[in-house]
Amino acid sequence: MHETTLINLYSDTVTKPTAQMRRAIAEAEVGDDMVGEDPTVNRLEAMVAELLGKEAAVFACSATQANQMAVRTHCLAGDELLSAAQSHVACSEAGGPAALSGVTTRAIPDCNGCLDVDVLEGQILPDDQHLCRTRLLVLENTTNAGGGRVYPLEQIQRVGRWGRENGLKVHLDGARLFNAVVASGHSAAEICQEVDTVTVCFSKGLGCPMGAALVGSKEAIAKARRARKLLGGALRQAGIVAAAAVHALEHHVARLAVDHENAGAFARAIVDIDGISVDPGEIETNIVFFGVDPALGTAKQLATRAYREGLKIGALRSQAIRICTHLDADLDDVLEAAKIIRRCVREGFAETVVSAAGPYESSAGTVDQNARA
């Protein structure tokens, strides 16, 4: 499939920098970020800290790296963190807490990726030399594998307070935080009020080529900078990519509402297809999950057939597909994508041969975990 003819709804990470963003990148003033002398990075860090109502921020290569910096900032080897069973930290960061920081992850049953106090009560382990020390609570807003759900403000503040009142540090994986801001109508500072650190990602809905930030208190961010160095992500003339993030924060946040509207339009356009299951009323942001009846075939087979028809989508589970709307896909694209799904179902895809390295699989033939990004 030629890239120029492909409708790519595989993830919101697939966007290309806009012409204006490329101009900002080309004209960025740079210095040595390792010693705090890159003015564009400094501007970005100050900007995102202010937006989230925190004291400081540190630029990172990716949201995964920022999350792992937070784990190492808050925990010691032998500690444990609590997170939703479907969370990105638990499922999609290559076992980073254990591999990089010696921290155990305990997955808590969740509702669409969200946690509440009732499921967290009793989960903190007692102070006993035989046990891990429960140290960190990780939340995710919006929820990725949970379907792009947004925490209600009162719920995320209630859970954050519960964690802090019980002696835990609370980290928010806000890779799509600004989707939550736009969908909820609440400010980033309100959403982050009861958490200690927050990750924000610039390479998803905001459309940057790379980059994230970890935000928190001055003390926490000082520790996180050390963790960034240890993890190999200390940066030099990073203003080139930080300029893209500054541009995105200034120009791309409000337009996320368009992505949310397009996701809803896609869901409504496929809801009546026999064998496809989706509830348009559950679409809150830019992520749509839909089920595939096993009688039709597998999600992998549908994704393979759709790719041949000009649509790239992610087979996240054996009978479930995820699509993400984004800056580079307009309403015409998502409606055409729905037509392709309808055509694939009508013509049949159960006999489609799935290659070992298809558009949604790794070379090992397993579901591509990038579909979780």
N, C-alpha and C positions, 0 to 999 in steps of 0.2 A: 504494500500500500504506500503510495507516494505521500509524503508528509503534507504537501500542499492541498491534497484532496481529503485529508483525514479530519474528521470531527473528533477531537480528543477530549473526552470527559473522564479520563482515567483518574485524574487527580487535579486539584487546584495548584499543584506544584509544577505543572507543565507550561505555565505562562511564559511568554517572552517579554523582556523589557520593552516598554513603549518607547516611541521616539523621544518623548520628553524625558523619560527616565534615562535613556542612553545619553542624552545631552547632559543631564545632571552628573552622570558617572564621568563623562569625558572632562567636565569642567571642575570636578571636585578638587578642593584644596586638601592636600595630604601632608602627613608627617609620620613620625614613628609612634604608633599606638602603644607599643610595648612600654614606652616611658611616658605615656600620656600626652604626646605631642602631635597627635593627629586631630586637627580642629574639627573636621567633619564627624569623626567618631565621637569626639567630646560633645558636639552639638546634638547628635542623635541620642547619646546616653542621657543627657540632661532632659531632652524632649520627652523620651519615653518614661523616665522616672517621674517627671511632672504629671504626665497623663495618667499614670497609675497611682499617683499619690504616695510615692515612696521616696526615700532619700537618695538612692543611687542606682546605677545600672552599669552593666558590663556587656559589651558587644561580643557575640559568639558566632561561630561558623554556622551552626544549625540549632534547631530547637532540641534535637536529641542531645547535642553536646551541652546545651544550657540546662536541660533537665538533669543530666549526670553531674554537672557542676553543682547544682542545688543539692543533690543527694550527698555528695561528698562534703559540702558545706555544713550540712545539718547532722550528719551521721558519722559514727566511727565504725570500723570493721567489727562485725559481730552484732550490730544493731539491726533492726528490721524497720521497714516502712509498710504502711497500709495503703492500698489503692483499690479502686474499682477493678473487678475481675477483667473487664474489657479494656482497661486503660492502656494507653500507648506505652507508658513506663513499664507496665507489667508484661505486655505482650509483644512489643515491637521495637525494643531498643537493644536487642541481641544479648539480653541478660546483663545489661550494663551495670546495674546496682551491685550484683554479685561479683562480676568480673573485674570491675574497676574500683569498687569501694568496699568489697566484702560485706555488703548489706543484703539481707534477705528481704524478698518481696512477699507479702501476704495479701492475696487477692480476696477482696470482700465482695459478696454477691451484691449486684447493683441493679438499678432500674434505668435502662437505656444509658448506661455509663455514669449515672449520677448516684451519689451516696447521700444518706441522711442519718441523723443521729440514732434512729431506732436500730439500724443495722450495725452501727459502730459501737454502741454500748456493749461493754463486756469484752471488747476485742483487744484492749491494752493488756499486755501480759504483766503479771505481778513481778515485783522486784525480787528475783531469785537467780542465784548464780548459775543455775542450769539452763536458764532461758535467755533468748534474745531480749535486748532492751528495745521495747517499742518506742521509736524516737520521732518518726516522721509520718505525716498524713499527706498523701498526694491526691489532689483533685484535678479534674480536667474539664475545661469549659471553652468552647463547645466540646461535646463528646464526639470522638471520631467514630469508633466502632459502635457507639451507641446511637448513631444515626444523625449526628449534627445537632443534638439536643442542647438546649440552653438551660443552665441552672436558673430557677427562679431566684431573684435577688435575696429574698428572705431565707431561702434554703441554703445558699452558699455561705451567707453570713452566719447562719445558725451553725452549720457544720464547722466553719472556721473557728468560731468562738468555742465550740465544744472541744476541738482539738487543742487549742491554746490553753483553755481552762484545765485540761487534763495533762498538761505538761508536754504536749507534742509541738514540734514545729510543723507548720502547714505550708506546703508548696502547691501552687496552682500551675498546671501545665496549660497555659493559655495560648497554645499554638495558633488557635483560631479565636483568640480573645475578642478581636474587633468585630468578628461576625456576631459574637454574643452581645457586644455593645450595640450594634446596629439593630439586631433583632429584638433586644429587650427594651431599648430606649434608656438604659441606665449607663452612666459614665463608667469608664474603666476603673476610676478610683473607687466608685461605689462598689463595684463587683469585687475589687481586690482589697477591700477595707480590712477584712478579718484574716488575711493570709500573710505569711512572712516573706515569701519570695514568689515571683511570677516569671514564667517564661512566655515571651511573645515571639512569634515567628513572622518573618517578613517575606518568605518565599512561597507562601500559600496564597490566600486570597488577596494579599496586598501586592502580589505580582512582581516581587524582586527576584533577581537571579540566585540569591543566597542570603543567609544571615538571620540572626535571632538576637534577642537580648534577655539577660536575666536581671531582674529588678528586685530590690529589697532595701534593707537598712544598710548604712555605710559599713557596719561591721560585717554583715553577711556578704556583701559584695566584695569586700577586701579578701575574705576567705575564698570567694568564688574566683577571683582573679588568679589566686595561687593554684586553684584546681584547674583553671583553664590552661595555665602553663604546664601543669603536670600531664594533662590530657593531650598535649601537643597542639593546642589551638591558640597559642599566643600569636598576636598579629602585629604586622608592621604597617605598611601604608594602606590600611584598611578603609580609609576614607573613600576610596573608589567604590566599594560596595555599600558603605554606610550612606553615601549620597543617594543611592537608590532607595534606601529605607526612609530617609528624610523626605524624599519626594513622595513616596507612597503614603506616609503618614499625613502629608499635607494635601494629597490629591485623590487617594484611592480608598479612603475609609468609607465615606458616605455612599459611594457607588456599590458597596457590598450588598446593599438592598436590592440592586438589580439581579445579582447572582441568586439571592434568595427567591425572588419572584420567578426567575427562570427555572429554578429547581422545582418549585411548585407547579409551574406550567408543564414541565416534563412529566411529573407524577400524574397530573390530571390527564395527560395525553396517552398514558399507557394503562390507566386503571381498568379499562374495560377489555383488555386483551385477555382472552381465555388462557389460563395457565400462568399468568403473571400476577403476582400479589403485591400490592402497594396501597398504603393509605395516605392520600394527599394531605389529609388533615394532620398528619404527624410530621410533615416537613416544616422545620422551623428555620433552617438556614440554607446552606448550599450543598448539602449532602443528601442523596437519595439512595436508600437501599430498597431493592425489590427482589422478591422471591421467584424462583423458577420451579414450576411443577416437575417432579422427577419423570412424569409421563412424557414430558416434552424432550428431556435430555438434561444435561448438567449445565451449571453456570459456565464452566470452562468451554463447553461446546458452543453455547450461545455467544460467549465472548469471541471465540475464534471465528464463528460465522459472521458476527457483526463486524469484526475487523476486516474481513474480506469485502464487506459491503461498504466500508468507509467510516466505521465507528470504532473507536478504541474505548473500552470500558474495563472495569476491574472485577474479576471473579474472586471475591473475597473469601467465600466459603463454598462448599460443594453445590449448594442450591441457592446462593445469594450473590447478587451483583451490587456493586456500589458505583454510582456516578457522582462526580463533583462538577458543579458549574463554576465558572471563573471568568476572569477578565477577558480572555481570548475566545469565549464562546458566547454568542448573542442568542436572542430568542429564536431566530431562524435556525440556528445550529441545533438547539435543544429540541425543537419541534421536528427537525429532520431526523435527529437521533431517535426520537420516538417512532417515526415512520419506519426506520430501519429495524428497530426491535419488532414492530408489528409485522414487517415483511418476513423477517427471520422465523418468527413463530408460525406465520401462515404457510410458509414454504417448507418448514421443518428443518431442524438442525441436529437431531439426535444421532445422525450418521456422520456428523462432522468429525474429522480426524484431528485430534489435539496433538500438536507437536510438543516435543520436550522443552522447547524454548520459545513458546509463543509470546504474544504481546503482554500477557498477564502472568507468565510463569518464569521461574528461574531456570537455569540450565539443568538443575537437578530434577525439574519436573514438578516441583511443588508450587503452591500458590505464592505468587510474588508478594513478599511482605511490603514492598514499596506501595502496594495498594492500600496499606494501612496509613501511609503518610498523609 
